[in-house]
């Protein structure tokens, strides 16, 4: 019973209006920072960490979580938009994600060689984590719907390039 009361107290503290405001501010700022190229969610949190120094500790942690979520969501959305652009406007296939032949046959320095079977397994896992089709590398309908890219999904469907 003690554990349950502590969990409920945690929810009670989280849903204070002040903490919800800090969460909203964190998501908003994280989304703005997430647009910048090369700055991921962790970089956004590192840049904005000083902004949490003058707020209560719980509110600061909630704000950092909002920053992380905002930057992560927007970064994933931009990454999928780039992928959809490539799928729509090029003859891009899964083979374009394979390493060049010189890395799988005889390496340049004679020391390292990429195992193509391990590469394929890694690529399958990578596509699965991003919500893309394992056979073609194209974004799945569920992924586009989750990221609220309905207009892009419609355009890809019109051109027969979504799974």
Secondary structure, 3 states (H helix, E strand, C coil): CHHHHHHHHHHHHHCCHHHHHHHHHHHHHHHHHHCCCCCCHHHHHHHHHHHHCCCCHHHHHHHHHHHHHHHHHHHHHHHHHHHHHHHHHCCCCHHHHCCCHHHHCCCCCCCCCCCHHHHHHHHHHHHHHHCECCCCCCECHHHHHHCCCHHHHHHHHHCCCCC
